Amino acid sequence: MRIHALHKLYQKRLSQCTRPFLARGGRSERCIYCMLLPYLCICSLKKTVATNSAFLLLMYDDEILKPSNTGRLIADLIPDTYAFIWSRTQPDTQLLQLLQDSKWQPIVIFPEEYTTPERIMQNYQAPESSKRPLFILLDGSWAEAKKMFRKSPYLDNFPVLSFSPDTISRYLVRKASKDNQLATAEVAGRVLAFMGEPDNSQWMDLWFETFKENYMIGKERKQLPEDAAQFRLQAQLNKHLAGTA
């Protein structure tokens, strides 16, 4: 089991709670790594992918504690994933150091109508230097994400990459305030496709689909159907392992 940044942030935030955190679905016994009910755990199906992309999740307060959060799915697949709790007045010093590190080109993912035209990135061109793209996702409710975007001056000088979803989000676990608002992991899948990594994008989409389906099945205490996404994921993983043997 690879312990990644989201697992560590979860434990850190949990240790700061002065009373039990009772998020929707939080009363159920869950795997602490995938946040699914034990009989629906998907930890054995995790794999990392080779990619030049990195992700930074800036999370609103207790978002990391919610079992339905999909940000951890990104860290499951993408080795270079970072996560921090957002603070308006006292941003994490490690966060600021990461954003200033010369190895990264930070890129904020956010709707273009909330920024200025000169910041909007139409396509990605690799810098002449060895900088790697670091995609920043603001993880929280829609109102919280807008607040983070407006009140994080250390993000103001970075380009903004925007997606205009033409389909309603597949994420039914938590109702979005906007019909076309995507789950965090869905956005990551779009980013990987934008970067010309269709295989990685498909892995992310299938990993997200598996989590979403297992979460919903767990709410109703049902068993996996014969056509469950988990079985498609297992088949893809077996095929991958056979190809690398």
C-alpha positions in Angstrom: 0.0 0.0 0.0 1.5 3.3 -1.1 0.8 6.0 1.4 0.4 9.3 -0.5 -0.1 13.0 0.3 -3.9 12.7 0.7 -3.6 9.9 3.2 -1.2 11.9 5.2 -3.3 15.1 5.0 -6.3 13.1 6.1 -4.6 11.8 9.2 -3.2 15.3 10.0 -6.6 17.0 9.7 -8.3 14.2 11.6 -5.9 14.7 14.5 -6.9 18.3 14.8 -10.6 17.5 15.2 -11.9 18.2 18.7 -15.0 16.1 18.2 -16.0 13.3 15.7 -16.4 14.5 12.2 -19.9 13.5 11.0 -19.9 14.0 7.3 -22.6 12.4 5.2 -21.7 8.7 5.2 -19.1 9.3 7.9 -20.8 7.0 10.5 -20.1 3.8 8.5 -17.0 1.7 9.0 -14.7 2.4 6.0 -11.3 1.5 4.6 -9.2 4.5 5.7 -7.4 4.5 2.4 -10.1 4.4 -0.3 -13.0 5.4 2.0 -15.3 2.7 0.8 -17.1 0.1 2.9 -14.7 -2.9 3.6 -16.5 -5.3 1.3 -16.2 -2.8 -1.5 -12.6 -1.8 -0.9 -10.6 -1.2 -4.1 -7.2 -0.7 -2.7 -5.9 -3.9 -4.3 -6.7 -2.4 -7.7 -4.6 0.7 -7.3 -1.8 1.4 -9.8 0.3 4.5 -10.5 0.9 5.8 -14.0 3.9 7.3 -15.7 3.2 10.9 -16.5 5.0 14.3 -16.8 2.1 16.0 -15.1 1.8 16.7 -11.4 -1.2 17.9 -9.3 -1.6 20.1 -6.3 -4.9 19.9 -4.4 -5.7 23.0 -2.4 -8.5 21.8 -0.1 -11.1 23.8 1.8 -10.9 23.1 5.5 -12.7 19.7 6.2 -13.0 18.6 2.6 -10.3 16.0 3.1 -12.4 14.4 5.8 -15.4 13.7 3.6 -15.6 10.1 2.4 -17.1 11.2 -0.9 -14.1 13.4 -1.8 -12.5 12.3 -5.1 -9.2 14.2 -4.8 -7.6 11.1 -3.2 -8.2 9.3 -6.5 -5.8 11.6 -8.2 -3.1 10.8 -5.7 -3.8 7.1 -6.1 -2.7 7.2 -9.8 -0.4 10.2 -10.1 2.9 9.8 -8.2 3.6 13.6 -7.9 0.4 14.7 -6.1 0.5 17.3 -3.3 -2.2 18.4 -1.0 -2.7 21.3 1.5 -5.5 22.7 3.5 -6.3 26.2 2.3 -5.9 29.2 4.6 -6.8 32.8 3.6 -4.5 34.4 6.2 -1.8 31.8 6.9 -1.0 29.8 3.8 1.2 26.8 4.4 4.9 27.7 4.0 5.5 24.3 2.2 2.8 25.2 -0.2 4.4 28.6 -1.0 7.8 26.9 -1.4 6.4 24.4 -3.8 4.8 27.1 -6.0 8.1 28.9 -6.1 10.2 25.8 -6.9 11.8 26.3 -10.3 11.1 22.7 -11.4 7.4 23.5 -11.7 5.2 25.5 -13.9 2.0 26.0 -11.8 -1.3 26.1 -13.7 -4.6 26.9 -12.0 -7.6 24.9 -13.2 -10.7 27.2 -13.0 -13.5 28.5 -15.3 -12.4 31.2 -17.6 -15.3 33.5 -16.8 -13.7 34.2 -13.3 -10.4 35.4 -14.6 -8.8 37.9 -17.0 -8.3 37.0 -20.7 -4.5 37.3 -20.5 -4.3 34.5 -17.9 -6.3 32.0 -20.0 -4.2 29.1 -21.4 -5.5 27.9 -24.8 -2.9 25.1 -25.3 0.1 23.8 -23.5 3.6 24.3 -24.8 6.4 22.8 -22.8 8.8 25.5 -21.5 12.3 25.5 -23.0 13.5 24.8 -19.4 13.0 21.6 -17.7 9.9 22.8 -15.8 7.0 20.3 -15.4 3.4 21.3 -15.3 1.9 21.5 -11.8 -1.9 21.6 -12.1 -3.6 23.3 -9.2 -7.1 22.1 -8.3 -9.3 24.0 -5.8 -11.1 21.2 -3.9 -14.3 22.1 -2.1 -17.9 23.1 -2.8 -18.4 25.5 -5.7 -18.8 28.5 -3.3 -15.6 27.4 -1.5 -13.6 27.0 -4.7 -14.6 30.5 -5.8 -13.6 31.9 -2.4 -10.2 30.2 -2.7 -9.7 31.5 -6.2 -10.5 35.1 -5.2 -8.6 35.1 -1.9 -5.3 33.4 -2.8 -3.0 36.2 -4.1 -0.1 33.7 -4.4 -2.0 32.1 -7.3 -2.7 35.4 -9.2 0.3 35.3 -11.5 -0.2 31.8 -12.8 -2.0 30.9 -16.0 -5.5 29.4 -15.9 -6.6 26.4 -17.8 -10.4 26.1 -18.2 -12.7 23.3 -19.4 -16.2 23.7 -20.6 -18.0 20.4 -19.9 -20.5 19.5 -22.6 -22.0 16.7 -20.5 -23.4 16.7 -17.0 -21.0 15.3 -14.4 -21.3 11.6 -13.7 -20.8 12.2 -10.0 -24.1 11.6 -8.2 -22.7 11.1 -4.7 -22.7 14.9 -4.0 -25.0 17.3 -5.8 -23.1 20.1 -7.4 -24.5 23.6 -7.4 -23.9 23.9 -11.1 -25.2 21.1 -13.4 -22.0 20.9 -15.4 -19.6 21.1 -12.4 -17.2 18.2 -12.5 -15.9 16.2 -9.6 -12.2 16.8 -8.8 -11.1 13.4 -10.3 -13.1 14.1 -13.4 -11.3 17.3 -13.9 -8.0 15.5 -13.5 -9.1 13.1 -16.3 -9.7 16.1 -18.6 -6.3 17.6 -17.7 -4.5 14.4 -18.7 -6.4 14.2 -22.0 -5.4 17.9 -22.6 -1.8 16.9 -22.0 -2.0 14.3 -24.7 -2.1 11.3 -22.3 -5.2 9.4 -23.4 -4.3 6.2 -21.7 -3.8 7.9 -18.4 -7.0 9.9 -18.9 -8.9 6.6 -19.4 -7.3 5.1 -16.3 -8.4 8.1 -14.3 -11.9 8.0 -15.6 -12.2 4.2 -14.9 -10.8 4.6 -11.4 -13.2 7.4 -10.7 -16.1 5.4 -12.2 -15.2 2.5 -9.9 -15.1 4.6 -6.8 -18.3 6.4 -7.6 -20.2 3.1 -8.3 -18.9 1.3 -5.2 -19.7 4.3 -3.0 -23.3 4.4 -4.3 -23.7 0.6 -3.9 -22.3 0.9 -0.3 -24.9 3.5 0.6 -27.6 0.9 -0.3 -25.7 -2.1 1.1 -26.0 -3.9 -2.2 -23.6 -6.3 -4.0 -21.7 -5.4 -7.1 -23.6 -6.1 -10.4 -22.1 -8.3 -13.0 -21.2 -5.3 -15.2 -19.7 -3.3 -12.4 -16.9 -0.8 -13.2 -14.7 -2.7 -10.7 -14.7 -5.8 -12.9 -13.7 -3.7 -16.0 -11.0 -2.1 -14.0 -9.7 -5.6 -12.8 -9.7 -6.8 -16.5 -7.7 -3.7 -17.6 -5.2 -4.2 -14.7 -4.8 -7.9 -15.6 -4.2 -6.9 -19.2 -1.6 -4.3 -18.1 0.2 -6.7 -15.8 0.3 -9.4 -18.5 1.8 -6.9 -21.0 4.6 -6.0 -18.6 5.4 -9.5 -17.5 
